[in-house]
Amino acid sequence: MAFKLDPGEGEDLTGLHEINVTPFIDVMLVLLIIFMVAAPLATVNVPLDLPVSSAQAKPEEQDPVIVSVQADLRISIGEREIARDMLPQALQRALGDDMESRIFLRADKGVSYGDLMGVMDDLRTAGFARIALVTLDKSGT
């Protein structure tokens, strides 16, 4: 790339009107790779202790339907123990035709996340979409 610095008679000095975007693209690709590698690492190894919450409970207008999952994976609706495959039918009997009623799901700390999600999946498959997880109040009351 050469310039003629002395424009001589009748000649105009012309400048370079092009911008080299290759370094800009290189920097953007490096940043993209850094964010692609760093984003998954930001959500891994987060310690969780979910069963305790400080949120205030909302008052309910009707008697709540509570599904409990014990540590040995026995399931109860209220105080009555039922088989897992009978859960949708028992809830339909308890709620009638009201599929929009909220179901409160309680689980022992010893229940694995996969088992709890399996029970929730059974409830959603049966048509119950409003499922609330129950935790202990942080103050212990």
N, C-alpha and C positions, 0 to 999 in steps of 0.2 A: 504494500500500500504506500504509494508515493504521492507527494503533494508538490505542486509548484508554488513556492511561496512568493515569488515576484510575479504579480499578474501582468506585467508588461502593458503595452498600449492596447486598449480596447477589450481587454480580457477581464472578466469578473472572477473573483476568488470564490470557488464553490466549496461548500462544506459537505460533510458526510451526513446524509439524511437517514441513515438506517441505524436501528438500535439492535444490538446483539442480544437476543433473548435466551441464548443457550445457557449462560450462567444462571439466569433466573429459573429456568426449567430444572436445571440440575439441583439447585437449592430446594425448590419445591418438592422434587422427588425424594430427596434425602429427608425432608421434614415429614413427608407422607409415610415413609418407611419407619421413621422414629415413632410417630403416633400410632401406626398399625401395630408395632411391637409393644409399645407402652400401654395402650388402652386395655388389653386383656389383663395385664399384670396389675392394674389398678383395682380390679374387682376380685382378685384371688386372695385367699388366706385372710379373709376378714373374720375375726372372731365374733361369734354370735351367741347370745343367750336370750332367746326369744320368749320364754314363758312369762316374763315379768314386764308389765307395762304401767306407765304413769298416766295414761289417758283416762279421762272421765267417761264412765259408762253412760250411754244414752238411755233414758227411761223408755220402756216398751209399753205399748197400749194393750197388748194381749199377752197371754201366758206364752213364754218362749218355748220352742221345741229345742231341746238340748240333746245332742248326740255325743256320747262319750266314748273314747277309745282308750282302753286300759293298757298297761304296759305289756300284758300278754296277748294283746290285739283282740280282746273280747270287746264287743260293741254293745252299747246300751242306748236306748231312747228314754230319757228321763231316768227312772229307777228300774226299768224293765230291760233285761238282757235279751238280745236277739242275735240270730245268725247273720253274718255279713251279707249273704246272698238274699236275705229277706229284708234288708234295710230299705230299699225303695218302696216296697209294698207297705211296710209298717209306717213309713213316713206319710204315704198317701192316705192311710187310714187315720193317722193322727191329725193331718192338716185338711183332710177333705179334698175339695177341688182347688184349694188356694195354693197354686204352685209358686206364687210370688212371695210367700211368707219367708221370713228370714229364719235360717237354721243355724243354731249356735253349735259349733264343733269344738269340743274340749278333748285334749289329748294329754296323756301322761308324758313327762319329760323323757322317759325311756323309749317312747315310740319313735322309730326312725322316720326321717323326713319322707322317704319313699313310701312307707306304709301309710302315713297320713295323707300324702298326695293320692294314693290309691283309693282311700275312702272318699276323698273329695271328688275324684274322678267318677266314682260310682254314683255319687250324689248328682253331679252335673249330667251324667249320662241319663239318669232317671228324670231329668228336667228341672232339678232344683238349682237355680242359678245364684240365689242370694244366700251365700254361706259366710258366716262370721266366725273367726277364730277367737276363742276365749283364753285369756291369760289371767294371771294373778295381778292384783293391784300392787304397785311398787311399795306402798306403805305397809302392806301386809294385812290390810283390813278387807 
